[in-house]
Amino acid sequence: MSAFSLFEGNMLLILRAIIVVVYSILVCLVGCIWCLFSPRNPRHVATFAHMFGKLSHVFGITLDIRKPAGIEEVGNAIYIANHQNNYDMVTAANMVQAPTVTVGKKSLAWIPFFGQLYWLTGNLLIDRDNKAKAHGSINQVVEQLKNGRVSFWMFPEGTRSRGRGLLPFKTGAFHAALAAGVPIIPIVVSDTHDKINLNRLRNGLVIIEMLPPIDTTPFQDQSARKLTNYCREVMQQKLDELNAEVARRETDRVN
């Protein structure tokens, strides 16, 4: 196969890659300059998360975004979402509510352009390899939640699932919610693993649903593990429902 034939066969993939790289660098550069006027302001996170979320159109993804009525009145909370792959940046990112910051690993700060924007927008970086520092970071989360200054977004699986289904949840987010006395708001994204082909024009439907807040008060006298397991069960049930709905709607569209 000639180089020209290879290029022609992957033209859509290459075009998308160019658009994504150029757009992402521009967003990061402009974002860093913008954030310098009010660095570490948590409201910036939602602004730039939604800008990255617009790349869903470039990837040919149709998003169905659902939120419960009155969610803006809930106040500060801990948002938890399933973590599948890098496409979370263009799917789940659309659900970030201001003022909410994410909790990410320290190594994110070293990603060119993106890492600097990630820090400047006010996200919290933790050293997962240092248990003492990680515990101190969770204490920061609790303190800020108690003061009502900001909400937090966490991926309780702790890593990308990459097609392995909903992985077991770590308890950090749930310890923080119980200690701060704030609700947990689950966000569930239908499966994207092996769904997106960058050389295909349309990549189908992805449903993102924010569930009603889960009151943590009934779990105050119980272990964080019970709250963790309960939230995972709720999210697993919703994930199964969304995947079934996506399959049904895409089948109906083809027929």
Beta strands, then each sheet from edge to edge (+ up, - down):
strand 1: 62-66
strand 2: 78-81
strand 3: 100-105
strand 4: 124-126
strand 5: 151-154
strand 6: 184-189
strand 7: 205-210
sheet 1: 1+ 7+ 6- 2- 5- 3- 4-
end
